[in-house]
Amino acid sequence: MGSAKKSSAARTARIEEMRRAEQARERRNRILVVAASVVVVAGLVAGGVVLVRSQSDDGGSSAADDAKSAGKFVTDADGVRAWKGTLGREHVTRSVDYPVTPPVGGDHNPVWMNCDGDVYEDEINTTNAVHSLEHGAVWVTYNGDAPKVDVEALAAKVEKTPYTLMSPVDGQKDPIVLTAWGHQRTVTGAADPAVDAFLEKFVQGQQTPEPGAACTGGLSK
């Protein structure tokens, strides 16, 4: 019990440190946005043709997306499936054909889904959710086979845990799935010890491509 409390306290301290870094990052970003907006407007006026071509190129085939996320799952001893291969990290505005559902990474929308313990009752855009994974969030998903009592219990846990989000994903194979960047596992229910173990390891874990990045200020629905 003492070890669990120490682990929980360490995670809380780590998250608070990340939040402070996030707040500082947001202050810097506000300053940069004001300066950059002037440059962007000038660029739009002077380079309209280039912008149109860029958007056309951005709508490329899904085969290219698959190539950037080539690989396969390898199951670790703890039951977590780790993605062995490449995961693209480009910002795109098109839909992405991810090789697994829910996706564990890859090219994604420039805007993330809010993931500060956010629970979504409806399905969300996967490309926005993948951006949240890049920021170190854990994404809890479920399909129609998940028991209501487990869905409610998991929602309560997510709401108390920064850098998490939850939503239904009807296309996933298993009733309940936990996903972090490059990692995923199924659980039997809200009481499965693997839930807390996964959150402990992967919320702002070592797999995070952008530790401390914002989980607020994105999309909320």
N, C-alpha and C positions, 0 to 999 in steps of 0.2 A: 504493500500500500504506500509506504514511504517513497519507494522508487517511482511509483506512478505519479505521486504528487510532485516530486522533483522534476520529472519529465514534463508534466503539464505546465509547471511554473517556467521551465526553460523555454517551452514553446511559446508561452504567453509573452515572455520577455523578448523573444526573437521577433514575434509579430509586432510588438510595440515599437521595437527598434526600426523594423521595416516601415511601419506607419509614419514614424518621424521622418524617415528618409523620403517617403512618398510625399509628405506635405512640403518638404523642401523642394522636391522635384517639381511639384505642381506650381509653387511660387515662381521657380525659374521658368517653367513652361509658359506661364501667363505673360511674362516679360518677352519671351522669345516669340510668342504668337503675335503680339502687337507689332513687333518689328518685322516678322516674317510676312504678315498680312499685306504690308505695303509692297513687298517684293512679289508676292503671289499675284496681286492685282495687276501690277505692271507686266508680269510674265504672261498673264491671261490675255491682256490687250495686245502685246507685241508678238506672242507666240501661239495664237489660237490654232493655227494649222498643226503645229507640233503637238499641242494638247490633244486634238482630235485623233491624230495618229497614235499617240500614246495610249488613249483609251481603247482604240481598235486593237492594238497589240495586246492589251491587257485582257481581251476577251478570247484568248487563245483556247486551244482544245484541252479537254480534260486529260488527255493522254500525257500532256506535259506535266500536269499536276501529279499524276500517278508516278511519273518518273522521279519527281522530286521527293516523293515519299515512299520510295522503294524499300522493301525490307520485309521482315516477318516477326512474329511474336516468339519469344523464348520464355518459358515459364520458370521463374525462380523457385527456390526451395520453399519460400513463404507463400507461394501461390500467386504472386504478382506476375503478370505477363509484361515483360520488358520488350520494347520495340528495338529490334536490331536492324539498323539500316539508316537511311537518311530521312530527315524531316525538314521540308522546306520552311522558310520563315519569312517569305516575301509578303508584303501587303498587297492584296488584290481586291477588286470590287466585284468580280464575277463569282459565281458559285464554284465550289471546288469538289471534285469527285474523290473523296477520301477512301482509302483502301479498307478501312474498318469503321464500324458503327458501334458506339460513338467514336469519333476520331481522337487520336492521342497526340496530334500535332500536325504540322504542315502549313502551307501557305494559308493566310487568313485575312479577314477584313481588317482595315486599319483601326476600327473602333471595337473595343472589347465589350463584353457583357459585364455589367456590374456584378461583382463577386465578393462583396463584403457581407457574407451570410445571406445572400439573396435567394429566395425560393420563388420559382416561376411555375405557375399552374398550367401554362400552355407550352408547347414546344417552342424552342428558340432557334435562331439561326446558328448553325454549327460553325460557320466561319467566324462569327463573333465570339462564340464560346471557346474556340481554339485559341483566340487571342488571350482570353482569360487564363487558359492553361499556361501560355507563355509567360504570364506574370506570376506564376507560382500558385495558381488556384487549383483546388480539387473540385471536380465536377461530378456530382451525384445524379445518376439518371435511373429511370425506371420505365417499364412498359405496363401494359394493361393487366398483366398477370401478377404484378406486385400487390401483396395484401395491403389494404387501406391502412391497417394499423401500423405496418412497417413504414409506409410512405409518410404518415403523420409523425411518427417517432423520428425518422430521419430528417424531416423538415425542421423539427424542433432543434435537432442537433446542429444542423447547418446554420440556422438563424443565430446560434450562439458562437459560431466559429468564423472568424475573419478569413478571407481568402478561400471561400468556398461558394459554390452556387449549386442549385438543384433544379432539374426540369424533367418532364417526361420526354422519352424518345421512343416512339412506337416501333421504329425499325430495328431496335436492338434485340438480340437473341435471348438474353437472360433477363429475368425480372428486375434485378437490381445490379447496377454496375458503378464502380468508382473509377474515375479517370484523372490522371495527372499527365503532364507533358511526358510522352514516351513510355507511360506505364498505365496499367489497367488491371482490374480484377473484379470478379463477381463475388457477391456475398449472399448468405442465406437469408438475411433479414437485418433489421435495425439492431438486434441484440448480438449479432455476430461479432466476436472480439476483433475480427479482421477490419471492421469499420474504423475503430479507434486507432488501430495499428497503422492503417493506411493514412489516415489524417495526420497522425503524429509524424510519419516519415516524409510525406509528400507535400503538406501545406508549407509553402515556401521552402521546399526541400532542396537537396543538392542538384536535382534535375532541372531546376528552374532556369530558363534561359535569361530572364530579366528579373532577378530578385529585387524586391522593393518597389517594382512598378505599380502603378495605380490599380486598385480594384473598385474605385468609385469614379464618377465623372464620365462613365461610358453609357451604354444603352441600358434601360431599365425594363424594356419589354420588347 
